[in-house]
Structure formats: C-alpha cells, structure tokens
C-alpha cells in the first residue's frame, strides 16, 4: 500500500499544437502518435482535461529500462474486467517513467536531474506539473468557485468542482458543476499488477519527498478534498500534462 497523507493522489514532435481561448475546452494533438486530448485554460495555465495515454501498452509491471515508454495497464482488483483501467484512465506510470528518467530514480535521489519545467513523457511544449503548478491551479479554482476552505495539504471542498462526478460508481454526497479539470477515479497501481484505492484520483508531480517517495495530487469520490499526498515512486499513477 502507498504511504498516504490523504487517502486519494519528457519527448515529442515539434508540430504538436494546441488551440483555444480562455474558458472553453479545446484540443492538443500529440505529434508522436496522433492522440488528441481535450484541454482547458484556468487563469494563466492550460491543462490537459484528460489523462495522458502515451506509450507502449503492457500488462507487466516495468522492471527494466526500455527504449519505449511503458504504458502500464494492470488488471483490476480483485477480478480482471473489461474495459481495462487504461481504457478508462489513460495509463499508469511510475514516477521515473513519467519524468523520463532511469528506472533507478524510483529508489534514488534524482532531484538534480529535474528541470523547470520538466517535460518528462508529455508532448513537446507540455510538462509534468510541479508542486507550484498544482498550487496555482487549486488557488484559481478555489477563488473562482468560492470553495476556499483549506486543510494542511490543500483545499477541503474543492474536489466538488475538480472531479468528474459522473465517473464515480457511487455519486458523491456533495457535488457542484465541473470546472473542466475532470479528474477521474483511477486509483494507483502497485507492482503486483493490481489497482488499489478505487474511487480515488492521483496525479504525479515533479517534487520528491525522499529517495523512495514522491508527492502527487489527488481527490476522491469519497470526500471533497483536493490536495497533496505522497506515494512510493515505484507505484503507477496517471499523468496530467500542463502547457509550458
């Protein structure tokens, strides 16, 4: 199990393009594979409004470095089902894979290899969010929605507008119209090949907690928080990319 403070969560072609105006859902095309992603502008930031789905699909946990990006698609727990988690949630990536770093960085301190911004496996012109990027997003959403109540790791009510409530198996007790970030209840994948923390959203960020752990941001079907937690870097979490 991941060690959680809150029960939640580089490479590309030069012609990947994004288009759109503030306040509307738009689109970016990943030139590497032609995959299209909805995007959404929040203040001065433009985020993907879908989880990244890049790489070579594999049902085996990535244990060695590879020339290709492993898009880990584990079976669900306790029984494999159709559709697979990747059909629903894009892909699961270890921290090192998400940041396009050697696999050894899942256990080593590789903070000196992190750039600002850090592209990782996002398309050209996009990057893996930092802690500050997530803080900017949540501050904007809180101001716009009026859901400004906080707790030690984030906002205690902001999940109401940041999640896609329709994706929850059981409707949340409290809800509000989606702001367009459309977080999905992907949970996280461990190295045994199963998805844990059903009904919980988790997304990697570049900031590390210590050599074996990194921070991620998440929210849940089960409560309204949107904030930071920390996870084993060897676990698989989805990725949301942010425009440079």
Short mmCIF file of the C-alpha atoms (twelve columns), coordinates in Angstrom:
data_MODEL
# 
_entry.id   MODEL 
# 
loop_
_atom_site.group_PDB 
_atom_site.id 
_atom_site.type_symbol 
_atom_site.label_atom_id 
_atom_site.label_alt_id 
_atom_site.label_comp_id 
_atom_site.label_asym_id 
_atom_site.label_seq_id 
_atom_site.Cartn_x 
_atom_site.Cartn_y 
_atom_site.Cartn_z 
_atom_site.pdbx_PDB_model_num 
ATOM 1   C CA . UNK A 1   0.000   0.000  0.000   1 
ATOM 2   C CA . UNK A 2   1.203   3.522  -0.606  1 
ATOM 3   C CA . UNK A 3   2.025   5.704  2.351   1 
ATOM 4   C CA . UNK A 4   -0.588  8.420  2.052   1 
ATOM 5   C CA . UNK A 5   -1.123  11.645 3.901   1 
ATOM 6   C CA . UNK A 6   -4.511  11.913 2.232   1 
ATOM 7   C CA . UNK A 7   -6.387  8.875  1.038   1 
ATOM 8   C CA . UNK A 8   -6.544  9.671  -2.559  1 
ATOM 9   C CA . UNK A 9   -3.312  11.308 -5.247  1 
ATOM 10  C CA . UNK A 10  9.819   14.322 -21.093 1 
ATOM 11  C CA . UNK A 11  9.872   13.706 -25.735 1 
ATOM 12  C CA . UNK A 12  7.698   14.780 -28.624 1 
ATOM 13  C CA . UNK A 13  7.303   16.216 -32.070 1 
ATOM 14  C CA . UNK A 14  7.667   19.884 -32.799 1 
ATOM 15  C CA . UNK A 15  4.307   20.100 -34.519 1 
ATOM 16  C CA . UNK A 16  2.139   19.206 -31.526 1 
ATOM 17  C CA . UNK A 17  -0.291  22.069 -31.420 1 
ATOM 18  C CA . UNK A 18  -2.792  23.485 -29.006 1 
ATOM 19  C CA . UNK A 19  -5.540  25.871 -29.848 1 
ATOM 20  C CA . UNK A 20  -8.233  27.658 -27.930 1 
ATOM 21  C CA . UNK A 21  -9.461  30.559 -25.888 1 
ATOM 22  C CA . UNK A 22  -9.887  31.085 -22.178 1 
ATOM 23  C CA . UNK A 23  -12.940 29.385 -20.706 1 
ATOM 24  C CA . UNK A 24  -13.519 26.835 -23.456 1 
ATOM 25  C CA . UNK A 25  -12.491 23.210 -23.732 1 
ATOM 26  C CA . UNK A 26  -10.011 22.864 -26.588 1 
ATOM 27  C CA . UNK A 27  -7.619  20.323 -28.003 1 
ATOM 28  C CA . UNK A 28  -3.954  19.359 -28.334 1 
ATOM 29  C CA . UNK A 29  -2.671  16.748 -30.774 1 
ATOM 30  C CA . UNK A 30  0.332   14.667 -29.682 1 
ATOM 31  C CA . UNK A 31  2.526   14.526 -32.804 1 
ATOM 32  C CA . UNK A 32  4.178   11.307 -31.604 1 
ATOM 33  C CA . UNK A 33  1.081   9.134  -32.013 1 
ATOM 34  C CA . UNK A 34  -1.725  11.426 -33.214 1 
ATOM 35  C CA . UNK A 35  -3.644  11.123 -29.933 1 
ATOM 36  C CA . UNK A 36  -5.975  14.055 -29.282 1 
ATOM 37  C CA . UNK A 37  -6.558  15.456 -25.805 1 
ATOM 38  C CA . UNK A 38  -9.096  17.963 -24.598 1 
ATOM 39  C CA . UNK A 39  -7.516  20.960 -22.883 1 
ATOM 40  C CA . UNK A 40  -8.838  23.606 -20.529 1 
ATOM 41  C CA . UNK A 41  -7.498  27.009 -19.533 1 
ATOM 42  C CA . UNK A 42  -7.558  28.001 -15.856 1 
ATOM 43  C CA . UNK A 43  -6.307  31.547 -15.434 1 
ATOM 44  C CA . UNK A 44  -2.833  31.674 -16.976 1 
ATOM 45  C CA . UNK A 45  -2.489  27.870 -17.169 1 
ATOM 46  C CA . UNK A 46  -3.607  25.423 -19.858 1 
ATOM 47  C CA . UNK A 47  -4.051  21.834 -18.629 1 
ATOM 48  C CA . UNK A 48  -4.939  18.599 -20.361 1 
ATOM 49  C CA . UNK A 49  -8.502  17.765 -19.360 1 
ATOM 50  C CA . UNK A 50  -7.744  14.054 -19.870 1 
ATOM 51  C CA . UNK A 51  -5.109  11.682 -18.528 1 
ATOM 52  C CA . UNK A 52  -2.053  11.066 -20.684 1 
ATOM 53  C CA . UNK A 53  -2.303  7.868  -22.755 1 
ATOM 54  C CA . UNK A 54  1.140   7.674  -24.347 1 
ATOM 55  C CA . UNK A 55  3.483   4.708  -24.677 1 
ATOM 56  C CA . UNK A 56  3.585   1.008  -25.442 1 
ATOM 57  C CA . UNK A 57  0.771   -0.793 -23.638 1 
ATOM 58  C CA . UNK A 58  1.966   -3.513 -21.281 1 
ATOM 59  C CA . UNK A 59  0.214   -5.560 -18.599 1 
ATOM 60  C CA . UNK A 60  3.571   -6.330 -16.959 1 
ATOM 61  C CA . UNK A 61  4.976   -4.010 -14.336 1 
ATOM 62  C CA . UNK A 62  8.024   -2.190 -15.814 1 
ATOM 63  C CA . UNK A 63  11.097  -3.597 -14.031 1 
ATOM 64  C CA . UNK A 64  13.838  -2.685 -16.504 1 
ATOM 65  C CA . UNK A 65  14.749  0.404  -18.507 1 
ATOM 66  C CA . UNK A 66  13.399  0.360  -22.039 1 
ATOM 67  C CA . UNK A 67  13.781  2.296  -25.285 1 
ATOM 68  C CA . UNK A 68  9.996   2.720  -25.308 1 
ATOM 69  C CA . UNK A 69  7.709   4.334  -22.731 1 
ATOM 70  C CA . UNK A 70  5.804   1.582  -20.874 1 
ATOM 71  C CA . UNK A 71  2.117   2.458  -20.553 1 
ATOM 72  C CA . UNK A 72  1.308   0.120  -17.676 1 
ATOM 73  C CA . UNK A 73  -2.228  -1.249 -17.887 1 
ATOM 74  C CA . UNK A 74  -2.719  -3.506 -14.843 1 
ATOM 75  C CA . UNK A 75  -5.660  -5.759 -14.179 1 
ATOM 76  C CA . UNK A 76  -8.290  -4.555 -11.762 1 
ATOM 77  C CA . UNK A 77  -8.582  -5.985 -8.262  1 
ATOM 78  C CA . UNK A 78  -9.896  -8.499 -7.381  1 
ATOM 79  C CA . UNK A 79  -11.007 -9.629 -10.847 1 
ATOM 80  C CA . UNK A 80  -9.832  -8.557 -14.319 1 
ATOM 81  C CA . UNK A 81  -12.649 -6.769 -16.112 1 
ATOM 82  C CA . UNK A 82  -13.403 -5.123 -19.428 1 
ATOM 83  C CA . UNK A 83  -12.786 -2.268 -20.043 1 
ATOM 84  C CA . UNK A 84  -9.274  -2.220 -18.605 1 
ATOM 85  C CA . UNK A 85  -8.098  0.588  -16.317 1 
ATOM 86  C CA . UNK A 86  -6.164  2.111  -19.233 1 
ATOM 87  C CA . UNK A 87  -9.299  2.194  -21.360 1 
ATOM 88  C CA . UNK A 88  -10.831 4.348  -18.658 1 
ATOM 89  C CA . UNK A 89  -7.885  6.263  -17.217 1 
ATOM 90  C CA . UNK A 90  -5.200  6.636  -19.897 1 
ATOM 91  C CA . UNK A 91  -2.198  4.879  -18.406 1 
ATOM 92  C CA . UNK A 92  -0.283  4.208  -15.196 1 
ATOM 93  C CA . UNK A 93  3.350   5.307  -14.961 1 
ATOM 94  C CA . UNK A 94  5.983   5.031  -12.260 1 
ATOM 95  C CA . UNK A 95  7.497   8.335  -11.178 1 
ATOM 96  C CA . UNK A 96  10.714  7.665  -13.115 1 
ATOM 97  C CA . UNK A 97  8.782   6.704  -16.256 1 
ATOM 98  C CA . UNK A 98  6.586   9.811  -16.022 1 
ATOM 99  C CA . UNK A 99  9.649   12.025 -15.758 1 
ATOM 100 C CA . UNK A 100 11.565  10.093 -18.473 1 
ATOM 101 C CA . UNK A 101 14.337  9.245  -16.015 1 
ATOM 102 C CA . UNK A 102 16.193  5.944  -15.441 1 
ATOM 103 C CA . UNK A 103 14.220  3.319  -13.530 1 
ATOM 104 C CA . UNK A 104 16.775  3.568  -10.700 1 
ATOM 105 C CA . UNK A 105 15.302  7.005  -9.892  1 
ATOM 106 C CA . UNK A 106 12.295  5.234  -8.357  1 
ATOM 107 C CA . UNK A 107 14.598  4.451  -5.426  1 
ATOM 108 C CA . UNK A 108 17.390  7.004  -5.781  1 
ATOM 109 C CA . UNK A 109 17.509  10.729 -5.194  1 
ATOM 110 C CA . UNK A 110 17.382  12.158 -8.730  1 
ATOM 111 C CA . UNK A 111 16.272  15.663 -7.785  1 
ATOM 112 C CA . UNK A 112 19.266  17.196 -9.578  1 
ATOM 113 C CA . UNK A 113 18.009  15.728 -12.875 1 
ATOM 114 C CA . UNK A 114 14.644  17.528 -12.690 1 
ATOM 115 C CA . UNK A 115 14.367  20.591 -14.900 1 
ATOM 116 C CA . UNK A 116 11.962  23.517 -14.642 1 
ATOM 117 C CA . UNK A 117 9.730   22.954 -16.467 1 
ATOM 118 C CA . UNK A 118 10.310  19.206 -16.824 1 
ATOM 119 C CA . UNK A 119 8.855   17.688 -19.994 1 
ATOM 120 C CA . UNK A 120 9.050   14.038 -18.962 1 
ATOM 121 C CA . UNK A 121 6.778   11.951 -21.207 1 
ATOM 122 C CA . UNK A 122 4.460   14.843 -22.044 1 
ATOM 123 C CA . UNK A 123 4.240   16.071 -25.657 1 
ATOM 124 C CA . UNK A 124 6.577   18.770 -26.923 1 
ATOM 125 C CA . UNK A 125 5.585   22.111 -25.370 1 
ATOM 126 C CA . UNK A 126 3.997   20.469 -22.308 1 
ATOM 127 C CA . UNK A 127 5.422   19.321 -18.973 1 
ATOM 128 C CA . UNK A 128 4.863   17.302 -15.787 1 
ATOM 129 C CA . UNK A 129 3.320   19.668 -13.206 1 
ATOM 130 C CA . UNK A 130 5.336   20.818 -10.228 1 
ATOM 131 C CA . UNK A 131 4.012   21.377 -6.711  1 
ATOM 132 C CA . UNK A 132 3.770   25.092 -7.509  1 
ATOM 133 C CA . UNK A 133 1.798   24.345 -10.697 1 
ATOM 134 C CA . UNK A 134 -0.812  22.395 -8.719  1 
ATOM 135 C CA . UNK A 135 -0.958  25.098 -6.066  1 
ATOM 136 C CA . UNK A 136 -1.604  27.704 -8.766  1 
ATOM 137 C CA . UNK A 137 -4.388  25.558 -10.230 1 
ATOM 138 C CA . UNK A 138 -6.117  24.913 -6.917  1 
ATOM 139 C CA . UNK A 139 -5.842  28.551 -5.846  1 
ATOM 140 C CA . UNK A 140 -7.504  29.652 -9.098  1 
ATOM 141 C CA . UNK A 141 -10.282 27.053 -8.810  1 
ATOM 142 C CA . UNK A 142 -10.909 27.949 -5.182  1 
ATOM 143 C CA . UNK A 143 -11.216 31.646 -5.990  1 
ATOM 144 C CA . UNK A 144 -13.486 31.045 -8.981  1 
ATOM 145 C CA . UNK A 145 -15.758 28.578 -7.167  1 
ATOM 146 C CA . UNK A 146 -15.769 30.180 -3.723  1 
ATOM 147 C CA . UNK A 147 -14.731 26.815 -2.210  1 
ATOM 148 C CA . UNK A 148 -11.835 28.314 -0.277  1 
ATOM 149 C CA . UNK A 149 -11.833 26.189 2.901   1 
ATOM 150 C CA . UNK A 150 -8.411  24.593 3.415   1 
ATOM 151 C CA . UNK A 151 -6.699  21.784 5.332   1 
ATOM 152 C CA . UNK A 152 -2.978  21.163 5.839   1 
ATOM 153 C CA . UNK A 153 -2.390  19.688 2.362   1 
ATOM 154 C CA . UNK A 154 -4.823  21.568 0.147   1 
ATOM 155 C CA . UNK A 155 -8.482  22.529 -0.123  1 
ATOM 156 C CA . UNK A 156 -11.135 20.652 1.828   1 
ATOM 157 C CA . UNK A 157 -14.103 21.232 -0.536  1 
ATOM 158 C CA . UNK A 158 -12.505 21.847 -3.947  1 
ATOM 159 C CA . UNK A 159 -12.908 18.269 -5.119  1 
ATOM 160 C CA . UNK A 160 -16.560 19.062 -5.809  1 
ATOM 161 C CA . UNK A 161 -15.599 21.055 -8.932  1 
ATOM 162 C CA . UNK A 162 -12.297 19.328 -9.842  1 
ATOM 163 C CA . UNK A 163 -13.607 15.764 -10.187 1 
ATOM 164 C CA . UNK A 164 -15.817 14.252 -12.870 1 
ATOM 165 C CA . UNK A 165 -18.554 13.070 -10.519 1 
ATOM 166 C CA . UNK A 166 -20.236 11.016 -13.261 1 
ATOM 167 C CA . UNK A 167 -17.220 8.687  -13.228 1 
ATOM 168 C CA . UNK A 168 -17.843 7.682  -9.582  1 
ATOM 169 C CA . UNK A 169 -19.615 4.337  -9.089  1 
ATOM 170 C CA . UNK A 170 -21.465 5.870  -6.155  1 
ATOM 171 C CA . UNK A 171 -22.430 9.539  -6.605  1 
ATOM 172 C CA . UNK A 172 -20.606 11.801 -4.125  1 
ATOM 173 C CA . UNK A 173 -22.672 13.084 -1.221  1 
ATOM 174 C CA . UNK A 174 -21.820 16.643 -2.249  1 
ATOM 175 C CA . UNK A 175 -21.274 17.935 -5.747  1 
ATOM 176 C CA . UNK A 176 -21.076 21.043 -7.908  1 
ATOM 177 C CA . UNK A 177 -20.801 21.676 -11.658 1 
ATOM 178 C CA . UNK A 178 -17.417 20.557 -13.000 1 
ATOM 179 C CA . UNK A 179 -14.873 23.321 -13.577 1 
ATOM 180 C CA . UNK A 180 -13.475 21.334 -16.517 1 
ATOM 181 C CA . UNK A 181 -10.431 19.645 -14.954 1 
ATOM 182 C CA . UNK A 182 -12.498 16.432 -14.945 1 
ATOM 183 C CA . UNK A 183 -10.434 14.323 -12.545 1 
ATOM 184 C CA . UNK A 184 -11.065 10.570 -12.888 1 
ATOM 185 C CA . UNK A 185 -11.178 7.903  -10.100 1 
ATOM 186 C CA . UNK A 186 -8.154  5.938  -11.324 1 
ATOM 187 C CA . UNK A 187 -6.575  4.948  -8.013  1 
ATOM 188 C CA . UNK A 188 -2.956  3.794  -8.256  1 
ATOM 189 C CA . UNK A 189 -1.252  0.598  -9.461  1 
ATOM 190 C CA . UNK A 190 1.196   -1.329 -7.330  1 
ATOM 191 C CA . UNK A 191 3.976   -3.622 -8.524  1 
ATOM 192 C CA . UNK A 192 1.837   -6.741 -8.063  1 
ATOM 193 C CA . UNK A 193 -0.244  -5.614 -11.034 1 
ATOM 194 C CA . UNK A 194 -3.414  -4.515 -9.280  1 
ATOM 195 C CA . UNK A 195 -5.169  -1.180 -8.934  1 
ATOM 196 C CA . UNK A 196 -5.804  -0.004 -5.377  1 
ATOM 197 C CA . UNK A 197 -7.709  2.910  -3.829  1 
ATOM 198 C CA . UNK A 198 -10.769 2.622  -6.063  1 
ATOM 199 C CA . UNK A 199 -12.697 5.855  -6.342  1 
ATOM 200 C CA . UNK A 200 -9.598  7.971  -5.786  1 
ATOM 201 C CA . UNK A 201 -7.763  10.312 -8.181  1 
ATOM 202 C CA . UNK A 202 -3.971  10.601 -8.154  1 
ATOM 203 C CA . UNK A 203 -1.556  12.543 -10.390 1 
ATOM 204 C CA . UNK A 204 2.233   12.718 -10.274 1 
ATOM 205 C CA . UNK A 205 4.115   15.946 -9.724  1 
ATOM 206 C CA . UNK A 206 7.872   16.529 -10.058 1 
ATOM 207 C CA . UNK A 207 8.548   17.198 -6.360  1 
ATOM 208 C CA . UNK A 208 10.102  14.341 -4.359  1 
ATOM 209 C CA . UNK A 209 9.639   13.610 -0.657  1 
ATOM 210 C CA . UNK A 210 12.742  11.410 -0.187  1 
ATOM 211 C CA . UNK A 211 14.626  8.930  -2.437  1 
ATOM 212 C CA . UNK A 212 11.807  6.350  -2.441  1 
ATOM 213 C CA . UNK A 213 8.768   8.623  -2.366  1 
ATOM 214 C CA . UNK A 214 7.318   11.451 -4.399  1 
ATOM 215 C CA . UNK A 215 4.360   13.732 -3.984  1 
ATOM 216 C CA . UNK A 216 1.219   13.560 -6.048  1 
ATOM 217 C CA . UNK A 217 -2.055  15.463 -6.054  1 
ATOM 218 C CA . UNK A 218 -5.420  13.851 -5.773  1 
ATOM 219 C CA . UNK A 219 -9.084  13.934 -4.942  1 
ATOM 220 C CA . UNK A 220 -11.773 11.370 -4.312  1 
ATOM 221 C CA . UNK A 221 -15.324 10.135 -4.822  1 
ATOM 222 C CA . UNK A 222 -15.462 9.661  -1.055  1 
ATOM 223 C CA . UNK A 223 -14.809 13.184 0.225   1 
ATOM 224 C CA . UNK A 224 -14.285 16.687 -1.169  1 
ATOM 225 C CA . UNK A 225 -10.575 17.328 -0.605  1 
ATOM 226 C CA . UNK A 226 -8.188  18.264 -3.413  1 
ATOM 227 C CA . UNK A 227 -4.626  18.208 -2.147  1 
ATOM 228 C CA . UNK A 228 -1.224  16.639 -1.863  1 
ATOM 229 C CA . UNK A 229 -0.287  13.125 -0.781  1 
ATOM 230 C CA . UNK A 230 2.874   11.061 -1.116  1 
ATOM 231 C CA . UNK A 231 3.432   7.704  -2.778  1 
ATOM 232 C CA . UNK A 232 6.085   5.125  -3.495  1 
ATOM 233 C CA . UNK A 233 7.781   6.271  -6.689  1 
ATOM 234 C CA . UNK A 234 7.589   2.667  -7.913  1 
ATOM 235 C CA . UNK A 235 3.769   2.775  -7.898  1 
ATOM 236 C CA . UNK A 236 1.900   3.595  -11.088 1 
ATOM 237 C CA . UNK A 237 -0.121  6.828  -11.197 1 
ATOM 238 C CA . UNK A 238 -1.774  8.649  -14.100 1 
ATOM 239 C CA . UNK A 239 -0.270  11.811 -15.574 1 
ATOM 240 C CA . UNK A 240 -1.832  15.158 -16.439 1 
ATOM 241 C CA . UNK A 241 0.323   17.454 -18.583 1 
ATOM 242 C CA . UNK A 242 0.479   21.245 -18.359 1 
ATOM 243 C CA . UNK A 243 1.337   23.589 -21.240 1 
ATOM 244 C CA . UNK A 244 4.713   25.363 -20.998 1 
# 
